[in-house]
Each structure stands twice: as C-alpha cells, then as structure tokens.
Amino acid sequence: MSQSVDHDQARAVAFVRAHGTASERSRLRILLEGTRPTAEEEAAILAGQRADGGWAPFWATDYSSVDATCFRLAQAEQSGIPPEHEAIQRGVHFLRDRQRDDGSWEEVVVMADVAPPWAKPGDLAARLYLTANSAYWLAKHLPQNAAAIRGAAVLRASLDESGLMPTFLHTHWLAAGAWYRLGQRELAERGLTTLPNHLDETTPARRSRCWRQASERMAAGRARMGQPPTHMRRWRRYGRSFYAVTARYAQVARMFRK
C-alpha cells in the first residue's frame, strides 16, 4: 500500500511541475522542502487584494469573491505565510463580513450569469461549498468566532440521515475541518467516515467533472504524509487515487492523525 501511495505522490508532484503555473510550482517547492517563500513569492501570492480585503476571481476581475478569497487564503497557508500577516487577517475579516443573515455564504446574485458551478449564487450545492470553505477559514483564524459557529450549524442542518449534504464532495472535507477546529470532533469524524459509502451514487460530487480536474491541479500535498486514512482506498476506482486528492483534504486528514 505504501509503495502505491508513494507512486501516486510522485505522479502528483510530476503533474504540478509539468503543468502548474509559476506560483503553483513555487508552492510545491515550499511544501516539499519546508522553506519559506521569498519576498517576491509572497507578494505574488497575495497580489491583487482589494480595498475590502477580498480578492477578485478569474471570472469577474472587478468583484471581491468569497470563493477567490478562500482560495488565496489556502495558497497563503500552503506557502507558509504566517496567519498574523495583515493581508491574511484582512481576508478573514472580509469573509466574516460577507456572511448572510441565515449563517451561510454565497456570491452576490448579480454574478449568477458569470460564476462557475461551484460559486453560482442561487445554487444550493455552491452555497454549501462556500459556507464550508468560509467557515473553515474563520474557525482556523478566529477560533470560536460566532460567524464560524453559525456557518458550521448551517452545514450540520444540511446533513441527511446518511451523513451527506446535497453538494460537492469537497464540501464535506471542508466542513469536517471546520467542525474539527470548532471542537465538534464527533461530527467531523462522522462526516469523513460515512462519505466513502456514497461515492458511487449520483450526487453533485460524483457528477462534477470540474471538481476532479480542479483536484488534479491542487493535489501537490506534502511529499511524506505517511499512510492515508483507510477510507481513501475506495477512491482508487477513479483511476487517480491520491494523485487526485486535494491539498485541503490532505490537511484535514492530518488533523485526524494528530
């Protein structure tokens, strides 16, 4: 099993080196070698932050996006930029201020025609994904913050009897990370252990090819993560196994091994 995991990790590294942007290759080096980003690399990762603390997405360059801001926070974390950095704190507070009255997060409705499937306002799957993503970062940077707790409650209320939410696969990993950081470990473990039992069903996660493609570009986790959780073995049926697992899931998995 470990030889197969090592092989998949090598494939993930090779993929990013061959197809990644300069920023992605830089983040891979930082992850593999444990080095800190240079001043130039740090500036590139944080470039383009807007006056309200958010970042613009590729699909709307004059708009501060919840999704894009979460993505930049993930890039910064993977690159070793400290959480107390002013830009990170501004991004986190942007997310806090964009929470909806019902505790969820969603892009503004005027973006419905241009937003991609995972960020489309008015779509439940996208709303739950953005809620899990935002709640995760608030729980990480602002422990026990009321906004994070409210977001986590929205996610919990969306679980069905089987432990799934009507959303993308990635949402469950992010939700588990948020629950875990908020001290709701039993709920987090339930979310991760029940998920593999439903991977063959026709859910948004199963249907969404764009998520699998995005996963390939994010799958440069740490080179030596050790044995993956048992429930990761099921994902080999998709042909890419650990190679297609996102860096975010890798971080959530590491939490449960501590």
VENGI-V110894 format. One line per field, one symbol per residue. phi: phi as a letter, one per 40 degrees, with the letter a starting at -180 (. if undefined). psi: psi as a letter, one per 30 degrees, with the letter a starting at -180 (. if undefined). burial: b if it has 16 or more other ideal C-beta (glycine too) atoms within 10 Angstrom, else e. A space follows every 50 residues. Layout:
phi: ???
psi: ???
burial: ???
This chain:
phi: .ccccdccccccccccccbccdccccccccccbgccccdccccccccgcc dcgcbccccacbacbcccccccccdccccgccccddcccccccccdcccc ccgcbacccccdcbccdcbccgbcdccccccccccccccccbdfcccccc ccccccccccccgbbcacdddcccccccdcccgcccccccccccdccbcc ccbdcccccccccccccbcccccbcgccddcccdccccgbfcdbcccccd ccccdccc
psi: eeeeeeeeeeeeeeeeeeflleeeeeeeeeeefgllkleeeeeeegkgkl egfllklffjfhkjkeeeeeeeeeeeeffgkkffkeeeeeeefeeefgkl fgflkklkffgeffklefgjkfkeeeeeeeeeeeeeeeeefikgkeeeee eeeeeeffkaffgllialefeeeeeeeeeefggheeeeeeeeffeffgff lileeefjeeeeeeeefggiakeifaklkeffefffffffbfegkleeee eeeeeff.
burial: eeeebeebbebbbebbeeebeeebebbbbbbbeeeebeeebbebbbeebb eebbbbbeebeebbbbbbbbbbbbbbbbbbbeeeeebbebbbbbbbebbe eebbbbbeeebeeebeebbbbebebbbbbbbbbbbbbbbbbbeebebbbb bbebbeebbeeebbbebbbbbbbbbbbbbbbbebeebbeebbeebeebee eebbbbebeebeebbbebbbbeeeeeebeeebeebeeeebbbbbbbbbbb bbbeeeee
